[in-house]
Amino acid sequence: MEKLLNLFLFWEVLSSAVLSYPSGKINVACNSMLPRHGDSISQTSPPPYAISISSSSFTVGDEIVVSLTATNDSSFKGFLLQARAIGGDAAVGSFRILNPNMQGLECNSIQNSSLSHTNRRNKQNVTAVWIAPPGVGHVVFRATVLQNFSVFWAQVESQVLASSSLPFVSIIMEEGCGTQKFCFSSPAGCSPSDANCYFMASEALWNNGFKFEMSGLSDGYLAIGFSDDDIMGNDDIYICGRNATGEVEVQRAFSTGWTTPSTKSLGEVEIIATSFNNGIVKCSFISRNSISTQSRDTDSLYYIFLTYGPSSARQILKHPKRPFITDRKVNISGFEAQDGTRSTPLIIKAHGALMFAAWMTTGSVGIVFARYLRSIKKSLHGKEVWFQMHLLMMLLSVVATIIAFILIFVSANGWSCSAGAHAIIGGMVMSLSFLQAVIAFFRPSLQNSRRFIFNWFHMLNALVIKILAVAAIFLGLQMLSKSDSQWMIKTMCGFVGWEAFMVIMLDVDLWLKKKEIYEHSQAKVKSEQFLLLIYLCGNLSFSIALLIGTWKCPPLPACGLF
């Protein structure tokens, strides 16, 4: 008998804990909207529930039909449903109850301002009528839904119910930039009503949190990142992206800079409005989350990244161009207006200039001397002129490459694979160039029987370096290029075509020289020198054009070497 009594008492305690508030009298949760179920926490997966409303706008006194529905053949045992003004933290308006499975609660000192369950039976749909009160702006319906005692979803939200007394279409505006909110845009000072404007704004709310706005041309997503530095990686991100149905939704993520950002729980985020119209993605939302999901140097100052790109099935893909980045850490709680068109840092300009000099001028000229100008029999300090010029040009190329490597290494604060193929190929160019110089220093004599091995290796390694250097320059220009015409990329293509043409001309001249009699060798040397002069002038022209473009470009996406 005593065992049965103990078992009965245990069951009473267990059922009380497990079922918690089976009667739905949960006024204690009016503000937090969270159940008091021990250590249970809200699920982070997409909720199998949805809130639908009968209208997209309201005026005072309107009656809006609100339904909480389980999807995917699921059900729920308990719930708490409220209407809250955007940016507010208390229930507004009142409900008229239509369903015996729900009851009204007094929250925020307003009778029936919230709804909850009356029993713990499985439910798939509950419906009520919300009566719009005076003095509130745009409204969103929010629910916490319990599948069972330990599994529940908080922050289930409806679309925004717009107040007819407020201009809903003006949720993203440049007004207030620099005086009431922080704004960041490209081009400078552009309006989010302009289709070519990329715009974001943050406004600190008096009752904790931030209101964020984003607008820009994109077929997939817009994203803002918060970083300790201007290098991509270890950044907290908010994304406004199109889902499989084409609608825009808000996501929260963390980026390592190399792989696809990992999605985080949306947390305390209220969606004000989202839209996709004529290729323009717009969204406005309030976040009461801590901006940083990781340990940061500061809680208020960040480099801001603003970028866009394609998406697929709610998954963002690599952005095609460099992000817009603030030129320094900014206070997103402050009032400032910035643009995303800062100039390239001097150290990046120097890096580009050195690489252009090394592999579009000195390296190319050094190779030409070694292959086509051996017929110059003049000597300098006991060595033939062609060899001396080859040695000088190639040493200059190696030194320029090493200095360029060091500069960008310092700029990026070390090695980072965030720059992808550009960084890897650039590192290979530097390593093979250094190896080329070392092996040349220990080359065997002309009489050595293994000299031909050195000759072939030296020639093939030089060819590989040249190809990799050109590829690295192409990749670097892709990150630098700002113009829609991509004229810098086209200029580099012109350089490759020019070099191919001049190599053919020099090869033809060399072939004719081998076929002809050498009585007029003096004239033949002059023709080679003439071709070299034309070759050098062409290379310098292409190099100078790219240098000018680099000098006027926005920065690399600050994501690693080269």
N, C-alpha and C positions, 0 to 999 in steps of 0.2 A: 504493500500500500504506500509506503514511504517513497519507494522508487517511482511509482506511478505519479505521486504528487510532485516529486522533483522533476520528472519528465514534463509534466504539465506546466510547471513554473518556467522551465527552460524554453518550452515552446512559446509561452506567452512573451517572454523577453525577446526571443528570436523573431517572432512575428511582428512585435512592436518595432524592432530595429529594422527589419527587412522592409516592412510595408511603410514605415515611417509615418507619413501623413496620408493614410488611405482615404480620409474624408475630404481631402483637398483644402482644409483650413490652414493655409500656408502664408498667412499675412507676414510672418517673420521674414519671408523671402521677397517682399515687395520691391526692395531696392536692388539687391544683388541678383535676384531671379535665379538663384542657385539652390538646389536641394541640400539639406543637411544630412547627408548619407555617409557619415564617417569619412574615410579617405578617398571616396570615389571622386573622379574628376571627369570633366566633360570630354566626350569623344572628339577626336580631331578629324575624322573622316567626314566626307560630305553627308549631311543628315538625310535619312530616308523620309523626310517630312517636308511639307511646303505650306506656306501661308498664301492664300489667294484673296484678292479684294475685288469688289464689284465695280470700282471706279478708279481712275488714275488721278483725280483731283476732287476737291471738296470746298464747300463754303460753310459758314457757321450754321449749325442745325441739320446739316445733311446726315442721312443715315446710310452707312456703308456696310454692306454684307461682308463679313470676314469669316473665312473657313480655314481650319487647320486640318490637313489631310495627310494620311500616311501613304507613301508611295512604295512601289515594288513589292506589293502584297505584305507589307509589314503592318505593325499595329503599335499602339502605345497604351500605357496604363494611366499615366498622369501627365499633367501639363500646367504651365502658368503662361498666360497670354496677356500682353499689354500693348497699348499704343504709346509711343514716346515721340516727342518732338525731336527733330534732328538736332543733335548737340545737347539734348536734355538727358536727365538721369532719373526722371520720375514719370509715372503713368499720367496720361492726359485723356480727357474725354470719359465717356461711360458706355457700358454695354447693355443692350437689352437681350436677355437670354431666351434662346429658342429651343434649347436641347436639354433634356433632363440629365445628361451626362456632364453638365457643367454648372457652375455657380459663380456668383459675383463676389468679389472681395473688395474691401475698402482699403485702397492704397493711396498715398498722397492726400489723405483726408477727403477722398472723393468716393462716394458709394458706387460700387460696381465698376470701378475704374480698371479692374483686372478680372480675369477669368481663370478658374481652375477646375479640376475634376471633382466629381462627387463620390466616385467609387474607383476600385482598382481593376475593374473589368477591362478586357482588351477593347480598344476603340480604333476605328479607322478614319473617322471624320467627326468634327464638331463644328457647328456654325452658330454665329451670333451676329447682332447688329451693333455697330459702333456709332455713337451719336457725336458729331463733331462739335467741340466746344469753341467759344470765342478766344481770341488772344493767343493762338498757336500758329506756328508756321508749318513747313512741310513735316509730315509725320511718317514714321515707319512702324509697322507692327512687329513685335518681337515675341518669341516664345522659347521657353525651355521645355523640352519634351522628354519624358522618361519611358524608355522601352521596358525596363525593369528596374529593380532597386539600384543596381550598380552600373547600369548602362543608360546614359542620357546624353542629349545634345543641347548645349546652350547656344544662344545667338542664332536661332532659326529666325530668318527675317523675310518680310514681304518686300515687294518693290516699294519705292517711295510714293506716298500719297501726297500729291502736291496741293498746297493751299492756293486757291484761286486769287487770294489777296497778295501773293508774292509772285514775282516774275520767275517762273521755274526755268526758263531758257537761259537766264543770266547767272546760272550757278558757277560758271567759269568765266571770270572777267578779269581784266587787267587793272580795274579800278582798285585803289588801295595799295598797289605795289609801292613799296618804299615808305608808306605811311601807316599802314595797318597790317601788312603781311610781307613775308619774304617772297620774292618772285625771281625766277630764273628762266630765261628765254633765249631762243635763237631763231631768226636774227634778233639783234639787240632791240629791246623795247617793242617787240611785235605784239599784236593782239591775238588772243586765242580764236577770235572770229575769222582770222586770216588762215586760209587753207595751208599756207606754207610756213606757219608758225609752230614751233615746238615750245610748249609752255608748261611750267609747273609753278605752284604756289603753295606755301604752308602758312598757316595762321594758328598761333597758340590760342587755345580756348581758356576762358577764365575759370572753368570748372574742370580743368585738367584735360590734356590731350591736344591733338592737332587736327585741323581741317586741312586736307590735301586736295589739290586740284591738278589735273593733267589734261593736256589737249595736244593733238598732233596728227599728222598724216601717217597712217600705217595700215597695212592690210592684216596685221596680226595683233600687236601689242605695243603699249608704251610702258616704260618702267623708270622708276626713280630709285637710285641707290644712295646709301649713306655710308661713307668710308672715312677711315682715319688718314688716308693719303690719296694721292691722285693716281694710284695704281689699282687696276681692277683685281679684285680678290679680297675675301674676308669682308664682304659688304652685305648689309641688310637691305632688302629690296621690297618695294611694293609694286605690283604689276597690275595694269589694267589691260586685260587681254580678251580676245574673242574666244568663245567656247565652240563646241561642235555645231551648235545651232546658230552661230553667228552673233549671239548676244555678248555684250561686254560684261565681264565679271572681275572682281578684285581678288588678287592673290597676294600672299605674303611669302617671302622666300629668303634664302641665304645663299650667297654666291662664293665659291672658292676661287673663281676666276678662270678655271680650266675646264671643269665639267659643267653640265647643266645645273642651274641653281636648284637646291633642294627646297621643296615646299614646306612651309611651316604652318602651324595652326593660325587661322585668321585672327583668333583672339577677340579682343574688344574693338571691333571695327563696325561702324555703322555706314552703310552705303547710302549716300544722298541721291546720286543719279549716275547713270552710265548711258552711253549712246554710241552708235556707229552709223554715220551718215555721210554719204559721198566720200568715203575713204578716210574720214576723220574720226579718230577714237577720242572720246571725252569721258572723263569720270571725275566724280567728286565724292569724297568719303571722309569720315572722321575716325581717327584711331586714338584709342586711349591706352594702347600698348606702350611699353618702353620701346623707343626706337631701336635700341640695340638688343639683339639676342645673344651677343657675345660680350666679353669683357672689353671695354673701350678705354682710350686715353681720356675721354671727356664724354659727358652726357648731353652736351648741347651744341658742340661745334663739329661740323662734318664737311668733308668734300661732298658735293652733290653731283651725281651722275644722272643724266637724262638721256635715254636711248629708246630705240624702237626697232622692230623687226617682225618677221613672220612667226606664226604659231601653228601648231597642229594638235588637235584633240586636247586642248587646255595646256599643252606643253610649249613653252616658248623655245624658239630656235635662235641660232646665233645671229646677232645683229649685223647687218651688212656693212655698216660704216662705224667709224669711231664714235663713242658717246660724246655728248656735250658735258664738259666738266667745269666746275667753278674754279677760278684761278687761285683760290685759297680756301681754308676752312671757313664756313659761314655759320652764323647762329640762326637756326631755323625758327627760333622764337622771336627774332628781331624783325626790323622793318628795313629791308634792303631790296634793291632790284639789280640783278646781274644778268649778263648775257653769256652765251656759250661760244663766243667767237674770240677767245683769247689767242694771243700769238704763240708761235712755237717757242719753247724755251731755248735759250742760246746754246745750251749744251747739246740739244737735239739737232739744231742747225749745224753745229760744228761736226757732229757725227756724220750727218748726211753729206756735208761738203767733203769730208775726208774720204768717204766711201766713193763718191763721184770721182774725186781726183785719183784715187788708187786704181779704180777698175774701169774708168772711162777715158783716162788720159795716160798716166805714167805706166800702168800695167800693160795697156794696149800698145803703147809706143815701144816698151821694152820687148814685147813679144815680136813686134814687127822688125826691130833691129836684129834679133836673133835669127829670124827665119829668112828675111828678104835682103838684108844689107851686109851680108858677110863678104860681098865682093869689094867692099871698101877696104883697101889694103893699107891704109894709113895707120900708124901706131901712135900710142900715147902712153908714156911711162912704161915702155916695153910691152904693152898690150895693144891689140888691135882696137881701133876706135869702135867698131860695132860691138865688141865685147864690153868695152868700158861703158858705153851708153846703155847696153842691156843690163849690166850689173847695177849701174846707178838708178835706172828707172825701176828695176824690180826691188831694189832695196828701199826706195822711196815708197813703193806700193805696200811692202810689208810693214814698214814703220807707220804709214798712214793707217793701215788696217788695225794694227795693234793699238794705236792711240784712239782710234774710233771705238774699238772694243772697250777700252778702259773708260772712256767718257760715258758710254751708255751703261756700262756696268755700275759706275758711280751714280748716274742719274736714276737707275732703277733700284738702287740700294741692294745690289746683288743679283744673282741669277734668278730668273723667273720664267717658267714655261708658259706664262699667260699670253705671251706674244706669239705662241704657236710656231709654225714653220719658219717664220722670219727669224726668230731667235735661234732656232736650231741650225738653220742653214748659215746664218751669220757666224755662229760659233764654229761651224765646220770650215768656213772660209778662213777665219783667223788661224785655226789649228793647222790646216794644210799649207797656208802661206808661211807660217813659222817653220813647219817641217821642210818645205821647199828650200828655204834659206839655209837651214842647218845641213841638209844633204848636199846642197851646192857647195857649201864651204868644205866638205870632206870628199868632194868629187875625185875620182881616180884620174891619173894623168892620161894624156891622149894616147900614149903608147900601151896603156894597160889593156889586156885582153878583155876585161869586163867593162870597159868604158861604154860599150854599146848599151849595157843594162841601165847605166846611169842616164844615158841620153834618152832612151825610151821612157824611163820612169819620169825624168825631168819634164819631158814634153807632154806626156799624158796627164801628169799631175797639174801642170799649168793649164791644160785644157779644162780639167775638172774644176779647178779653182775659178777660172773665168766663167764657166757656165753657172756655177753655184753663186758667184758674186752677182751676176746679172739677175738670177732668180731672186736673190735676197733684196736687190734694189727694187725689183718689180713689186715684191710683197710689201716693202717699206713704203713705196709710193701709194699702194692701195690703202694703207692706213693713214697716210698723210693727205691724200687727195680729197679736196672739199668740193670741187666743181662738179656739177652734174655732167659736164662734157668729158670729164676724166682726161683732160688734155695732157696731164703729166704722164699718165700711163701711155697715151698715144705717142707722146714725145719719146718715151723710152722704147716703144716699138719701132719708131723711126730710127733711133740710134742702132738697134739691133740690125735693121735692114741696111743702114749705112755701112756698118762694119762688115756685113756679109758681102755687100757690093765691093768694098775696097779690098777685101781679102781676095775676091775673084780677080780684080784688076791686078793686084800684086802677084797672084799666082800665074796669071797670063803673062805678065812681064817676065817673071822668073823662067817660065817655060820657053818663051822666045829667046831669052838670054842663053839658055842651055842649047838651043838649036842653032844659034847663030855663031859666026866666026868672031873672034875676040879682038879684031883690029880696032873696033870702035868702042872699046870698053869704057873709055872716058864718057862718051855720050850715054851709054847705058847706065852708068852710075848716076848721071844727072837725071835721067828719067825716074829712077827709083827714089832719088831725093825729092823730085817734084811730086811724085805720088805720096811720099811720106808727108810732105808739107800740106797737101790737100787733105789727107787723112787726119792729120793733127788739127787742122782748122775746123773740120767737120765735127770731130770729137769734142773740141772745146766749145763749139756752138751749142751742141746738145747738152753738155755739162752745165754751161752757164744758164741755159733756159731752165733746167731743173733746179739749179741753185736759187734762181729768182723765185720759182714756184714754191720751193721749200721755205724760203724766207718769209713768204706771205701766208703760209698755210697755218691752220690750227694745229695743235699738238698731236703727236702720236697718242693712242689711247692709253699711254702710260702703263703698259702692261708687260714690261720685261725688256730683255735685251734686244737691240737693233730695232 
